[in-house]
Amino acid sequence: MFGRSHIYKVAPNFSDVQEEMLLLFIETDLVESPIKWEDLDGCGTEYPHIYGLLNVDAVMRIVPFLREEWEI
């Protein structure tokens, strides 16, 4: 499961992004494209990567990514 602790680790990767960002809550059982859990940067933690399009019906909730809340 991907949770809040994972977001804290990933959020700094987006500190230079100026556009508004959103967090998507996804029901992985509904995703039609392949999902692979991978440790692409060798950090010791696997993160989900969707290889293909994300079908809209798999998105359960969308919330604003509040930079100040994540301290980036």
N, C-alpha and C positions, 0 to 999 in steps of 0.2 A: 504494500500500500504506500502510496505517495502522500505525504502529509506536510504539515506546517514546518517541521524541522528541515525537510528537503527544500522548501521554498527559501528559508533563510540562507541555505548554502548556495542556491542558484541565483538569488536576487542580485548579488553584486555583479554578476556577469552582464547585467542590463543597465548598469549605472549611467552609461553614456547615452542611452536611448532617450530622446526628447519627447517623442510622441506618447500619447496616453496608452497605457497598457491595461490589459484585462486578464483576470484569472478565470480559467474555464474549469468547471468541475465536470469531469467526464465519467460516464459509466462504461468502463472498459469492456464489459461483456457485450455492449451494443456497437462498439467500434468495428467497422467492416474491414478496414485496412489492418495489415499486420502491426502488432505492437511488440517491440523488442526491449527488454530491460538490459541496459548496457552501461558499462563504466568506461566511457569513451576517453576520459582524460586521466584515467588511472588514479582517481581519488579514493578508491576503495568502496564507493557506493554506486549502486546501479540506479539509473533513472530511466523512465519510460520514454521511448521514442516511437512515434507513429510514422510508419513508412507508407505514405499514400495520403489520400484525402481523408479529412475527418468529417464523417457524416453528422449532420446537424442533430439528428434525433439521439445521438450519444451524449450531447451536451445537456447536462442537467441544470446547470446554474452558471451565470456569468456575473462576476463582481469586479469593480474597479481595483486595479493594483495601486494601492496607496503607498507611495514611496516612503513617506515619513513613518508609516507603520512598520516598514521592513528595514528602516535605517540604511538606505542606500543613497 
